[in-house]
Amino acid sequence: MSDPDARLEALRAELDGIDLRLLDVLRDRIRLCVRIAEHKREFDVPMMQPHRIGVVQERAARYGASHGIDQAFLRSLYDLVIGETCRVEDEVIGARTTP
């Protein structure tokens, strides 16, 4: 492609597709966290699982180290993702139904 503007637009369109997949994966992750929260609610498991958070963040840090992605960035990203999923889980667990 010899037209720089057209090439830039093609690259941006590719990026938009990746962004859409990223958002779809985040949606899927939140939906799964709802299912986890329902399980926790059913079996009286505490919402907050600090050990699990550490496992997830450590896995992300190892991924970053292996793939050249800044570990501080991934930690910040996961802080946001985990914060949102904890909020959602808390809502689900807090919505206990009375028998």
Secondary structure by P-SEA (a helix, b strand, c coil): cccaaaaaaaaaaaaaaaaaaaaaaaaaaaaaaaaaaaaaaaaccccccaaaaaaaaaaaaaaaaaccccaaaaaaaaaaaaaaaaaaaaaaaaccccc
